[in-house]
Amino acid sequence: MKQALYEITSNRRIADAVYEIKLRGDVTEIKIPGQFVNLKIDGLYLRRPISVCDISGDCLTLIYKAIGKGTFQLSEMTAGQTVDVLSGLGNGYDLSVSGIKPLLIGGGVGVPPLYWLAKRLVEDGNSVTAVLGFNSAKDVFYGDEFRSLGVETRITTADGSYGVKGFVTDALPEFYTHFYACGPEPMLKAVYRNTFTSGQFSFEERMGCGFGACMGCSCRTVTGYKRICKDGPVLKKEEILW
């Protein structure tokens, strides 16, 4: 874990209330897809945890939804301003078990961490499929970015206004060797019930400290309670009690 100031290089809206922010700073503690950072917002006590979307050189890309005071305030920040960032938090995805045809499943703001994961898996020579789920066409983002990596990308919307009508489970391919998922818990539970291989789930949780001290984001597993911020946010399918 490392604390440092990052400079904002861009901060733009890419979908309904969804923003992409690019920061320049020390990214050496961010090792693997699935990790997250914790941003300090001026005037607010608790930091805001946001998953890492991409790393390129010293540039960190994050995607967030402006749904509360902290993220609304973040959305109004502009290039040249600085943000206090705790980086290198959490345990990310294990890429070594992907097999030759991994499947990525993301819902809403659970999509961003899968982008860097997709890049890494493609670089390793894997044939990657991504199923990305949203509520409506106005919520869709990063479909073209996934396709530009050479990823077979399927997009679903609950109202049918874009792509396949339905949920991510309505667009799963027939064959894959391992899956990686991130999104709201109802989606993760549906993925759990509708997948036939082992896989990994990244959980979205409210967090207090973000590094395991407060125990506020604990969840029950087959080996006892685990802290989503410290022991996760990625957990294996086999250890989850659903």
C-alpha positions in Angstrom: 0.0 0.0 0.0 1.3 3.4 -0.9 -0.1 6.9 -0.4 0.7 9.6 -3.0 -0.7 12.6 -4.8 -1.7 12.0 -8.4 -2.4 14.7 -11.0 -5.6 14.5 -13.0 -4.9 14.5 -16.8 -8.5 14.1 -17.9 -12.0 13.5 -16.3 -14.8 13.0 -18.8 -18.4 11.6 -18.8 -18.6 8.4 -20.9 -22.2 7.2 -20.1 -25.1 8.3 -18.0 -23.5 9.5 -14.7 -20.4 7.4 -15.5 -17.0 9.1 -15.7 -13.5 8.1 -16.8 -10.7 9.8 -14.9 -7.0 9.5 -15.8 -4.4 10.2 -13.2 -0.6 10.5 -13.4 1.4 9.2 -10.5 3.3 6.4 -8.9 1.6 3.1 -10.0 4.4 0.8 -8.8 2.2 -0.8 -6.0 -0.6 -1.7 -8.5 0.4 -5.2 -9.6 -2.6 -7.1 -11.0 -6.1 -6.6 -12.4 -8.8 -6.6 -9.7 -6.9 -4.4 -7.3 -8.4 -1.0 -6.3 -7.4 2.4 -5.1 -8.8 4.6 -2.4 -9.3 8.3 -3.2 -9.5 11.1 -0.6 -12.1 13.7 -1.4 -11.6 17.1 0.2 -14.0 17.7 3.1 -15.1 14.1 3.4 -14.0 11.7 6.1 -14.1 8.4 4.3 -12.1 7.7 1.1 -13.8 6.4 -2.0 -12.7 2.9 -3.2 -12.5 2.6 -7.0 -11.3 -0.4 -9.0 -8.4 0.0 -11.4 -9.5 0.0 -15.0 -6.1 0.3 -16.7 -2.5 1.0 -16.2 -0.3 2.5 -19.0 3.1 3.8 -18.0 2.5 6.1 -15.1 -1.1 6.7 -16.1 -3.9 5.2 -14.0 -7.4 5.0 -15.5 -10.4 4.7 -13.2 -14.1 4.6 -14.1 -16.7 5.6 -11.5 -20.4 6.5 -11.3 -21.4 9.8 -9.7 -24.1 8.6 -7.3 -23.2 10.4 -4.0 -21.6 13.5 -2.6 -18.0 12.1 -2.9 -18.3 10.9 -6.5 -20.3 14.0 -7.6 -17.4 16.1 -6.2 -14.9 14.0 -8.0 -16.8 14.4 -11.3 -16.4 18.2 -11.1 -12.6 18.0 -10.7 -10.5 19.0 -13.8 -7.1 18.4 -15.4 -4.3 19.8 -13.4 -5.8 19.2 -10.0 -4.4 16.6 -7.6 -6.0 13.7 -5.7 -4.6 11.9 -2.7 -4.6 8.2 -3.5 -3.9 5.0 -1.6 -2.8 2.5 -4.2 -2.1 -1.3 -4.4 -5.1 -2.3 -2.3 -6.8 -5.7 -2.3 -6.0 -9.0 -3.9 -6.7 -9.2 -7.7 -7.5 -11.9 -10.2 -5.4 -15.0 -10.6 -4.5 -15.1 -14.3 -2.6 -18.4 -14.2 -5.8 -20.5 -14.1 -7.6 -18.9 -17.1 -7.1 -21.7 -19.6 -7.0 -20.9 -23.3 -10.6 -19.4 -23.5 -11.4 -17.3 -20.5 -14.8 -15.6 -20.1 -15.2 -12.1 -18.5 -18.6 -11.1 -17.1 -19.2 -7.6 -15.9 -22.2 -5.6 -14.9 -22.4 -1.8 -14.8 -19.4 -0.3 -12.9 -18.2 -3.8 -12.4 -17.0 -3.7 -16.1 -13.9 -1.5 -15.6 -11.5 -3.9 -13.8 -12.2 -6.5 -16.5 -10.6 -4.2 -19.1 -7.1 -4.4 -17.7 -7.7 -8.1 -17.1 -8.7 -8.5 -20.8 -5.5 -6.8 -21.9 -3.3 -9.0 -19.8 -5.1 -12.2 -20.9 -4.9 -11.2 -24.6 -1.2 -10.4 -24.2 -0.7 -14.0 -22.8 -2.2 -15.4 -26.0 -5.7 -16.3 -24.8 -8.9 -16.2 -26.8 -11.1 -13.9 -24.6 -14.9 -13.4 -24.6 -16.5 -10.6 -22.6 -20.2 -10.3 -21.7 -21.0 -6.8 -20.4 -24.4 -6.1 -18.9 -26.1 -2.7 -18.5 -29.6 -1.4 -17.7 -30.1 0.6 -20.9 -28.3 2.0 -24.0 -27.5 5.2 -22.1 -25.5 3.2 -19.6 -23.3 1.4 -22.0 -19.6 2.1 -22.1 -16.2 0.6 -23.2 -17.7 -1.9 -25.7 -15.5 -0.6 -28.4 -12.5 -0.5 -26.1 -12.9 -4.3 -25.4 -13.3 -5.0 -29.1 -10.2 -3.1 -29.9 -8.2 -5.5 -27.8 -9.4 -8.4 -30.0 -12.0 -9.6 -27.4 -15.3 -11.1 -28.6 -17.6 -8.7 -26.8 -21.3 -9.3 -26.1 -23.4 -6.5 -24.6 -26.8 -7.0 -22.9 -29.3 -4.4 -21.7 -32.2 -5.1 -19.4 -34.6 -3.1 -21.5 -33.3 -4.3 -24.9 -32.4 -0.9 -26.1 -28.9 -2.1 -27.1 -27.4 -5.5 -27.8 -29.0 -8.6 -26.4 -32.2 -8.0 -24.4 -31.8 -9.4 -20.9 -29.0 -10.0 -18.4 -25.4 -11.3 -18.7 -26.6 -14.8 -18.1 -28.6 -14.6 -21.3 -25.5 -14.1 -23.4 -23.0 -16.6 -22.0 -21.1 -18.6 -24.6 -21.4 -22.4 -24.8 -17.7 -23.0 -24.0 -15.1 -21.3 -21.8 -12.3 -22.6 -19.6 -12.6 -20.3 -16.6 -14.6 -17.1 -15.8 -13.9 -13.8 -14.1 -16.8 -11.7 -12.9 -17.4 -8.3 -11.3 -20.7 -6.5 -10.6 -23.5 -6.1 -8.1 -24.3 -9.1 -5.9 -27.6 -10.1 -7.6 -25.7 -10.4 -10.9 -22.8 -12.4 -9.2 -25.3 -14.8 -7.7 -26.9 -15.4 -11.1 -23.5 -16.0 -12.6 -22.7 -18.4 -9.8 -25.9 -20.4 -10.6 -25.4 -20.4 -14.4 -21.7 -21.2 -14.9 -20.2 -24.7 -15.2 -16.5 -24.0 -14.6 -14.5 -22.7 -11.7 -14.2 -18.9 -11.6 -13.5 -15.8 -9.6 -15.8 -13.1 -8.3 -14.9 -9.5 -7.5 -17.2 -8.0 -4.9 -18.5 -4.4 -4.7 -18.8 -3.4 -1.0 -19.0 -0.3 1.0 -15.7 0.1 2.8 -14.5 2.1 5.8 -10.7 2.0 5.8 -10.0 0.0 2.7 -7.1 -2.0 4.1 -8.6 -4.5 6.6 -8.5 -2.6 9.9 -12.2 -1.9 10.5 -13.7 -5.2 9.5 -16.7 -3.3 8.0 -16.8 -5.2 4.7 -16.5 -8.8 6.0 -18.3 -11.7 4.3 -18.8 -15.3 5.2 -17.0 -18.0 3.3 -16.3 -21.7 3.7 -13.2 -20.9 5.7 -14.8 -18.2 7.9 -15.2 -14.5 7.5 -13.1 -12.6 5.0 -12.6 -8.9 4.5 -13.5 -7.8 1.0 -11.0 -5.0 1.0 -8.0 -7.1 2.3 -8.7 -10.7 1.6 -10.6 -9.8 -1.6 -12.2 -8.1 -3.4 -11.7 -11.2 -5.5 -12.9 -14.6 -4.1 -12.9 -18.0 -5.8 -16.3 -19.6 -6.7 -15.5 -22.6 -4.5 -15.1 -20.6 -1.3 -18.3 -18.5 -1.6 -21.4 -19.6 0.5 -24.5 -19.0 -1.7 
